[in-house]
Amino acid sequence: MPGSSGSKGKSGLIIALTGIAIFAAIALYNYWKYKNTRTSRSYSSQPVPVETAKVHYAYLKNSLELTGDILPLQEVYVSPKVPGKIIEKIFVDKGDLVKKGQLLATLEKDTIMAQIQQAKAQLASTRAKLNEVEANLALVIKDRKRLENLFRKKAIPQQKLDEINAKYNAMLATRKVVESQIATAQASVHLLQILLKDHDIYAPISGYISARYMDAGNMSDTKKPIVRITAEDSVKIVSTITEKVYPFIRKEMPADVMVDAYPGEIFRGVVSIINPTLDPRTRTAQIEIKIRNKNSMLHAGMFARIRLLLGKKRALVVPRDALNRLPGTGSYFVYCAVNGKAVLKNVKVGQILGQNAEILKGLVENDTVIIKGQNRLKDGSSIREVGSTARSDNK
């Protein structure tokens, strides 16, 4: 049929044109991809401009970094001297500032006061007895003198003189006994008065009440403190040093102390104690840093970082801008310029002071490190040196 033949011809033409269009689109896409790839390769093959610096030796401040906790220089647990007494009143609480000699607490005193009154009454009674003995002795002395005169005149026999002398010696012995009793009674009163003072509890040092362990109404116990006093006009830090640096540490050596509570603030201290022996297990020794805490900014329990200056040392250094870190590891690496290429080298870094970083391992003197342009580099990238930074020595 003529109509049917015409319809089939049109369908074939459409299919053919569609195929040609698809083929042309694929060809165009491949050409665009090829062109972009060439441009990319051309771009990536361009040398990366970088700035470099030479690895060199410099004199750095040789410092030792330590850490430790701030501790009070002086801390006292105040316990009662008298056991088994009711604590009548406590005059201070946690956080209070107290002065040396300030009254902190009192114990019940009824019993000790009664004992003192009894001892004083006994002392008064003994003194009255002494007065009586003294009066009798005075009479005996008077009679003795009279009889001695009569004996010299041969008016009385020897027996009368012996009797009065015996009575005189007995009275002297009695007086000595009573005087001894008075001394004992006085000592007893004095001891009880000291014990009475011990019923009042005073601060042995100035400082803050850092803890309170008892309340009024509790029973006193010489083994249980009532309060703890912490003196913070000066504080200390206990830290450890290794055998390697031990010979360089000296008493009164200055120390810089930093705490997180005051960023950028440096507190000045000195090495006050150096343990004369090292622990044979760890090969370390303890030292103490003493710090004057004039404004009471430092408090026990703060974490501190310490820097001790040990002098100067000759070290291999690079500008700190040359350092890069491997993500997730914290390990350092640098790019070195070698024959127009960037060569990645892992390095071990020591101290970083100012603009210089100490290199312990991985580089040698006169190596050329890249300090600018590293963000566009990978190991083996082509580079073009556009500048070199002058060396910076820390004298």
C-alpha positions as a printed Julia matrix, in Angstrom:
395×3 Matrix{Float64}:
  0.0    0.0     0.0
  1.47   3.42   -0.96
  0.62   5.14    2.43
  2.26   2.41    4.45
  5.55   2.67    2.47
  5.76   6.45    3.09
  5.28   6.07    6.86
  8.08   3.52    7.12
 10.46   5.82    5.2
  9.84   8.72    7.58
 10.47   6.53   10.66
 13.78   5.33    9.24
 14.85   8.87    8.53
 14.06   9.95   12.1
 16.04   7.04   13.54
 19.0    7.83   11.33
 18.97  11.51   12.3
 18.72  10.59   16.0
 21.73   8.29   15.68
 23.74  10.99   13.95
 22.86  13.49   16.72
 23.89  11.08   19.48
 27.16  10.31   17.73
 27.88  14.04   17.31
 27.14  14.69   21.02
 29.5   11.91   22.12
 32.22  13.21   19.84
 31.75  16.75   21.15
 31.91  15.56   24.79
 35.11  13.58   24.14
 36.7   16.59   22.48
 35.76  18.84   25.44
 37.12  16.31   27.94
 40.35  15.93   25.99
 40.82  19.66   25.79
 40.22  20.16   29.53
 42.53  17.29   30.41
 45.3   18.86   28.36
 44.68  22.22   30.01
 44.75  20.62   33.45
 47.93  18.75   32.68
 49.43  21.88   31.27
 48.44  23.79   34.41
 49.65  21.09   36.83
 52.95  20.87   35.08
 53.61  24.55   35.83
 56.26  24.93   38.64
 54.84  26.17   41.95
 56.46  29.42   43.12
 57.95  28.98   46.6
 60.12  30.83   49.09
 62.96  28.96   50.81
 65.42  29.2    53.68
 68.6   27.4    54.63
 68.89  25.0    57.54
 71.61  26.34   59.84
 73.01  26.3    63.35
 72.01  28.96   65.88
 72.33  29.55   69.6
 69.02  28.99   71.35
 67.98  29.55   74.93
 68.24  26.1    76.44
 65.09  25.71   78.51
 63.51  22.82   80.37
 59.72  22.45   80.28
 58.11  20.83   83.33
 54.63  20.45   84.73
 53.19  20.06   88.19
 50.37  20.93   90.57
 50.44  24.03   92.74
 50.56  23.14   96.43
 50.48  25.26   99.57
 53.92  25.96  100.98
 52.56  25.42  104.47
 49.46  23.51  105.58
 48.49  22.7   109.16
 45.81  20.39  110.57
 44.68  21.95  113.85
 43.7   19.34  116.46
 42.68  19.88  120.1
 45.27  19.12  122.76
 42.65  17.99  125.27
 40.65  14.82  124.49
 37.15  13.94  125.61
 35.8   17.47  125.94
 32.72  18.94  124.25
 33.54  21.53  121.6
 31.52  24.51  122.81
 32.03  26.84  119.86
 33.93  27.09  116.57
 34.51  30.69  115.49
 35.67  30.11  111.89
 34.39  28.41  108.78
 35.79  27.22  105.48
 37.22  30.06  103.42
 37.86  32.42  106.33
 41.19  34.23  106.51
 42.81  33.87  109.93
 45.88  35.35  111.59
 48.44  33.49  113.65
 47.26  33.38  117.28
 43.59  33.95  116.42
 41.05  32.03  118.53
 39.5   29.24  116.45
 37.44  27.18  118.91
 36.8   26.58  122.6
 36.18  23.42  124.62
 33.89  23.16  127.67
 35.76  24.34  130.79
 33.52  23.53  133.78
 35.63  20.62  134.96
 38.98  22.34  134.55
 37.71  25.5   136.28
 36.53  23.43  139.26
 39.94  21.71  139.4
 41.69  25.08  139.34
 39.52  26.39  142.18
 40.25  23.26  144.21
 43.99  23.57  143.55
 43.97  27.25  144.51
 42.1   26.43  147.75
 44.68  23.77  148.55
 47.45  26.27  147.87
 45.82  28.85  150.15
 45.43  26.26  152.9
 49.07  25.26  152.62
 50.2   28.89  152.73
 48.13  29.4   155.86
 49.82  26.38  157.41
 53.2   27.84  156.48
 52.26  31.11  158.19
 51.37  29.15  161.31
 54.66  27.26  161.19
 56.56  30.52  160.7
 54.81  32.05  163.7
 55.62  29.05  165.91
 59.18  29.01  164.65
 59.58  32.66  165.58
 58.54  31.85  169.14
 60.94  28.91  169.28
 63.79  31.09  168.03
 62.99  33.66  170.68
 62.97  31.0   173.44
 66.17  29.47  172.07
 68.01  32.76  172.31
 66.75  33.3   175.85
 67.82  29.81  176.98
 71.21  30.15  175.3
 71.84  33.31  177.35
 70.78  31.52  180.51
 72.99  28.54  179.66
 75.99  30.82  179.16
 75.28  32.18  182.67
 74.97  28.58  183.9
 71.43  29.29  185.03
 69.96  26.23  183.23
 71.24  22.71  182.59
 72.41  21.37  179.2
 69.22  19.31  178.94
 67.07  22.43  178.62
 69.25  23.76  175.81
 69.13  20.42  173.99
 65.36  20.34  174.2
 64.95  23.79  172.7
 67.45  22.97  169.93
 65.53  19.77  169.08
 62.29  21.74  168.94
 63.98  24.35  166.72
 65.28  21.69  164.27
 61.83  20.02  164.16
 60.2   23.34  163.31
 62.76  23.92  160.53
 61.96  20.46  159.11
 58.24  21.18  159.31
 58.71  24.49  157.51
 60.68  22.74  154.76
 57.9   20.16  154.31
 55.21  22.85  154.13
 57.3   24.91  151.65
 57.58  21.77  149.5
 53.82  21.34  149.71
 53.34  24.95  148.61
 55.66  24.41  145.63
 53.68  21.32  144.65
 50.37  23.18  144.99
 51.72  26.1   142.91
 52.89  23.69  140.19
 49.48  22.04  140.22
 47.73  25.39  139.76
 50.18  26.39  137.01
 49.66  23.08  135.2
 45.88  23.42  135.41
 46.1   26.97  134.08
 48.12  25.71  131.1
 45.51  23.01  130.6
 42.83  25.71  130.75
 44.6   27.56  127.92
 44.61  24.34  125.93
 40.8   24.44  126.07
 41.09  27.44  123.74
 42.37  26.46  120.29
 44.4   29.08  118.42
 45.69  29.34  114.85
 49.35  28.25  114.7
 49.87  30.03  111.34
 48.2   32.69  109.22
 46.22  31.52  106.21
 42.85  30.35  104.93
 40.57  27.8   106.56
 40.7   25.29  103.71
 38.64  22.62  105.51
 36.47  22.25  108.6
 35.97  18.77  110.0
 33.9   19.24  113.17
 30.94  21.19  114.51
 30.11  22.59  117.93
 28.84  19.81  120.19
 31.28  17.19  118.92
 33.64  15.49  121.35
 37.28  16.56  121.07
 39.84  14.01  119.93
 43.56  14.73  119.73
 43.8   12.49  116.65
 41.02  14.28  114.76
 41.56  17.84  113.46
 38.93  20.52  113.82
 40.11  22.63  110.85
 42.87  22.77  108.28
 44.75  26.03  107.67
 46.47  26.61  104.34
 49.03  29.4   104.0
 49.09  30.71  100.42
 51.24  33.82  100.7
 53.78  31.52   99.11
 53.1   28.33   97.13
 55.2   25.53   95.72
 55.24  23.13   92.79
 56.73  19.66   93.06
 58.04  18.27   89.78
 60.57  15.72   88.54
 63.68  16.08   86.41
 65.61  13.44   84.48
 69.13  12.27   85.09
 70.24  14.03   81.89
 69.37  17.54   83.12
 70.04  16.95   86.84
 73.59  18.44   86.73
 72.24  21.72   85.32
 69.69  22.39   88.07
 70.79  24.74   90.85
 69.09  26.08   93.97
 67.71  29.61   93.55
 67.58  29.05   89.77
 64.78  31.3    88.37
 61.66  29.61   87.04
 58.8   30.95   84.9
 55.41  29.52   85.88
 52.24  29.65   83.76
 48.7   28.54   84.68
 45.59  28.22   82.52
 43.6   30.52   84.82
 45.71  33.51   83.71
 46.65  33.15   80.01
 49.78  35.1    79.14
 50.64  35.78   82.78
 54.08  34.64   83.97
 54.73  34.1    87.67
 58.33  34.2    88.87
 59.63  31.49   91.14
 62.9   29.88   92.18
 64.13  26.33   92.67
 64.03  25.93   96.45
 64.67  22.21   96.97
 66.57  19.62   94.9
 66.39  16.01   96.01
 70.02  14.92   96.51
 69.33  11.41   95.19
 67.61  10.01   92.1
 65.01   7.26   92.05
 66.91   4.23   90.67
 63.74   2.9    89.01
 62.89   6.01   87.0
 66.27   7.82   87.03
 64.47  10.99   88.07
 64.7   13.35   91.03
 62.15  15.63   92.63
 62.55  19.4    92.79
 60.42  22.1    94.38
 59.69  25.51   92.9
 58.78  28.23   95.4
 56.63  31.18   94.27
 55.71  34.33   96.19
 51.94  34.66   95.88
 51.63  38.37   96.64
 48.18  38.96   95.15
 46.84  35.5    96.08
 46.25  34.71   92.41
 47.6   31.17   92.66
 45.68  28.51   94.54
 46.39  24.93   95.55
 45.27  22.43   92.94
 46.0   24.57   89.87
 47.92  22.87   87.05
 51.16  24.68   86.24
 53.69  24.64   83.43
 57.25  25.52   84.38
 60.14  26.77   82.27
 63.68  26.62   83.63
 66.36  28.47   81.67
 69.51  26.35   81.56
 71.62  28.73   79.47
 72.22  28.58   75.71
 72.88  25.73   73.32
 73.98  25.4    69.69
 71.19  23.76   67.7
 70.19  23.04   64.12
 67.22  25.27   63.28
 64.71  26.11   60.57
 62.14  28.91   60.4
 59.0   27.69   62.17
 57.02  28.55   58.99
 58.69  25.55   57.34
 56.95  23.1    59.67
 53.9   21.16   58.59
 51.95  18.51   60.49
 50.51  15.24   59.27
 46.74  15.29   59.9
 45.67  13.12   62.8
 49.2   12.39   64.02
 50.8   15.66   65.0
 54.09  14.48   63.46
 56.11  17.19   61.74
 57.39  17.23   58.17
 58.96  19.8    55.84
 59.35  20.21   52.09
 62.93  20.54   50.88
 63.86  22.12   47.55
 65.98  19.57   45.66
 66.78  20.06   41.96
 63.56  21.94   41.22
 61.39  19.45   43.08
 59.64  19.48   46.46
 60.86  16.56   48.56
 58.87  15.67   51.69
 61.01  14.87   54.74
 59.8   13.8    58.16
 61.55  15.63   60.98
 61.8   15.44   64.76
 61.32  18.84   66.34
 62.78  20.01   69.66
 62.11  23.44   71.11
 60.23  26.11   69.21
 61.46  29.53   70.33
 60.36  32.69   68.6
 60.66  32.24   64.82
 63.07  29.31   65.05
 62.33  25.61   65.49
 65.01  23.19   66.67
 65.49  20.15   64.41
 66.66  17.02   66.22
 66.43  14.61   63.3
 65.66  14.56   59.57
 67.71  17.49   58.2
 71.35  18.56   57.94
 73.01  21.94   57.77
 72.49  23.83   54.46
 69.44  21.82   53.43
 66.97  24.14   51.71
 63.48  24.11   53.2
 60.34  25.65   51.72
 58.68  28.19   54.0
 56.0   29.62   51.69
 53.82  27.91   49.1
 53.66  24.5    50.84
 49.86  24.38   50.63
 50.11  23.74   46.86
 52.77  21.07   47.13
 52.98  17.35   47.37
 56.0   15.09   47.34
 57.66  15.45   43.93
 55.92  18.66   42.83
 57.85  20.96   40.48
 58.84  24.22   42.16
 60.28  27.58   41.25
 62.22  29.47   43.92
 61.16  33.12   43.95
 62.87  34.2    47.15
 65.06  33.15   50.06
 64.64  34.29   53.65
 67.71  35.43   55.56
 68.68  33.33   58.55
 67.54  34.36   62.02
 69.75  33.39   64.97
 68.58  33.54   68.56
 71.61  34.87   70.4
